[in-house]
Every structure is written in C-alpha cells, then in structure tokens.
Amino acid sequence: SHLSVIVGANREELSPESYGPEIKGGREEVLQRIDWEIAGMPKTLHATQPELRARSECLVAVYEAERSADPWRLGRTSETPSPEQWLSNTIFSDFGHIACAELIAQRLASGGRSHSIYRYQFDGFGGRGAHHGHELELCLGDGSRLERGSEEARKMWLDS
C-alpha cells in the first residue's frame, strides 16, 4: 500500500504499426476476429455461431457510429487506410489494452492496495500516432530526444 502506480494505454495500442493485424479481408475479417475474441467470454460461452455473429455485428455497429461521428475530428478513418482497419485498431486496442488498464487501475485504487494510482489514456500527438510506446518520450529520459512531443507537453505529463 506504499506504492505509487502509473498504469495506462494508448488509443492505438494494436495497429499494423504496433503489433496489430493488417486487415486485408475487409469487414468480414474484422467480424471473424471479433468472433474469435469474444467466443470464450462468459455471456457468449455457449452461444451458437449465429448468436456470436449477431453480438459481433452489434459491437461493430457501436464502433461504426463512433467512427462516423468522428469525435476527435481526425477524419473518419484517422490515419488508417480503410474503415475496416480503423475498426480493427480501435476495437482491439480497447479489448487488449484500454479496458485492461482501466480494470487494473480500479483494482489498485480500492482497499488501500496502492498509495496513489494515476491512470492515463494517450491519444497521440494532435490525436495521431498513439501507437504502443509512443508516449514514453514524454515521461522517460531527460527530454533531449523528443521526436514528436514538445517540452511543454512533457512538463505537463511529469507535473501531473
């Protein structure tokens, strides 16, 4: 309970630029990958293939609505080559990293398990380039090797 902990994730943890799949099979490939990811979850453990696909379709519809709304004003596919690649990057970053970081932070924040907890989500530089590890230049080292971030942004991170 004496530890101070930092836990976080990046908006595009999983993309072709950072260990994620390159989508070549369109929407069907994205749906198949989602089917595979959710097949063993408690609510889908005994689902039939059509039931599983229906849940995947519902999930994709929610993400497609976000993509269409473009809440970060990055263009509907940000820097990805297709809507399907955007879906893959976003959904699997959420599944594999962002949700896990949130759950870890919640667990460490309860019951005195840590002295303090800081949970972050890095959305990139100007909303772009939020790939795995790209935030580290803002918080590690002496700042002399900033490639994308500014000294001002680095100070904000270190002083928060």
C-alpha positions in Angstrom: 0.0 0.0 0.0 3.0 2.3 -0.1 3.4 2.2 -3.9 2.5 4.9 -6.3 1.4 3.4 -9.6 1.1 4.6 -13.1 -1.0 2.5 -15.5 -2.2 3.4 -18.9 -2.8 2.6 -22.5 -2.6 4.2 -25.9 -5.6 4.8 -28.3 -3.9 2.7 -31.0 -2.1 0.0 -29.0 -2.8 -2.5 -31.7 -2.3 -1.4 -35.2 -0.1 -2.6 -38.0 2.5 0.0 -36.7 2.4 -1.6 -33.3 1.9 -5.4 -33.3 -1.7 -5.4 -34.6 -3.1 -7.1 -37.6 -3.2 -5.6 -41.1 -6.8 -6.0 -42.3 -6.9 -7.3 -45.9 -10.2 -9.2 -45.8 -12.5 -6.2 -45.2 -15.4 -6.2 -42.8 -15.7 -9.9 -42.8 -12.1 -10.3 -41.5 -12.8 -7.8 -38.7 -16.0 -9.7 -37.7 -14.2 -13.0 -37.7 -11.5 -11.6 -35.5 -14.1 -10.2 -33.1 -16.0 -13.6 -33.1 -12.7 -15.2 -32.0 -12.0 -12.7 -29.3 -15.5 -12.8 -27.7 -16.2 -16.6 -28.1 -14.9 -17.5 -24.6 -16.4 -14.6 -22.7 -19.0 -15.6 -20.1 -22.0 -14.2 -21.9 -21.1 -15.9 -25.2 -19.5 -19.1 -23.9 -22.4 -21.3 -25.1 -23.6 -19.1 -27.9 -24.3 -20.6 -31.3 -22.3 -19.2 -34.3 -25.2 -17.1 -35.5 -25.7 -15.7 -31.9 -22.0 -14.9 -31.7 -22.0 -13.2 -35.0 -25.0 -11.1 -34.0 -23.1 -9.9 -30.9 -20.1 -9.1 -33.1 -22.3 -7.1 -35.5 -23.8 -5.1 -32.6 -20.4 -4.3 -31.3 -19.1 -3.2 -34.7 -22.2 -1.0 -35.2 -21.4 0.9 -32.0 -17.8 1.5 -33.2 -19.0 2.4 -36.7 -21.3 5.1 -35.1 -18.2 6.5 -33.2 -16.2 6.5 -36.5 -19.0 8.3 -38.3 -19.4 10.9 -35.5 -15.6 11.4 -35.6 -15.5 12.9 -32.0 -11.8 13.7 -32.3 -12.1 15.4 -35.7 -9.4 13.3 -37.2 -11.3 12.2 -40.3 -13.4 9.1 -40.3 -10.5 6.7 -40.6 -7.9 8.9 -38.9 -4.6 7.8 -40.5 -5.7 4.3 -41.4 -6.2 3.2 -45.0 -9.8 1.9 -44.6 -12.8 1.9 -42.2 -12.1 -1.7 -41.5 -8.5 -1.1 -40.4 -9.8 1.7 -38.1 -12.3 -0.7 -36.6 -9.6 -3.3 -36.0 -7.2 -0.8 -34.5 -9.8 0.7 -32.2 -11.7 -2.4 -31.1 -8.6 -4.5 -30.4 -6.8 -1.6 -28.6 -9.9 -1.3 -26.4 -10.2 -5.1 -25.8 -6.5 -5.8 -25.3 -5.2 -2.7 -23.5 -7.5 0.2 -22.7 -10.1 -1.9 -20.8 -7.3 -3.8 -19.0 -5.6 -0.6 -17.9 -8.9 0.7 -16.5 -9.6 -2.6 -14.6 -6.1 -2.6 -13.2 -6.4 1.0 -12.1 -9.7 0.3 -10.4 -8.3 -2.8 -8.6 -5.2 -1.0 -7.4 -7.3 2.1 -6.2 -9.5 0.1 -4.0 -8.9 -1.1 -0.5 -5.5 0.7 0.1 -3.7 -1.5 -2.4 -1.6 1.4 -3.5 -0.6 4.8 -2.1 -1.8 6.5 -5.3 -2.8 5.5 -8.8 -2.6 7.5 -12.0 -4.4 6.1 -15.0 -4.0 7.6 -18.4 -5.0 7.1 -22.0 -2.6 8.5 -24.5 -4.4 9.8 -27.6 -1.3 10.7 -29.6 0.2 13.9 -30.7 -2.6 16.1 -32.0 -4.8 13.0 -31.9 -2.4 10.9 -34.2 0.3 8.4 -33.6 -1.0 6.9 -30.4 0.8 3.6 -31.1 2.3 1.3 -28.4 5.1 3.1 -26.5 4.9 6.4 -28.3 4.0 8.3 -25.1 7.3 7.2 -23.4 9.3 10.0 -24.8 7.1 12.4 -22.7 7.9 10.7 -19.4 11.2 8.9 -19.6 14.8 10.2 -20.1 15.9 13.8 -19.9 13.8 15.2 -22.8 16.7 15.8 -25.2 15.4 13.1 -27.5 11.8 14.4 -28.1 10.8 13.3 -31.6 7.1 14.1 -31.7 6.2 15.8 -28.4 7.0 19.2 -27.1 8.9 20.2 -24.0 5.6 21.8 -22.8 3.7 18.6 -23.2 6.5 16.7 -21.4 6.3 19.1 -18.4 2.5 18.6 -18.3 2.9 14.9 -18.1 5.7 15.0 -15.5 4.0 17.6 -13.3 0.5 15.9 -13.3 
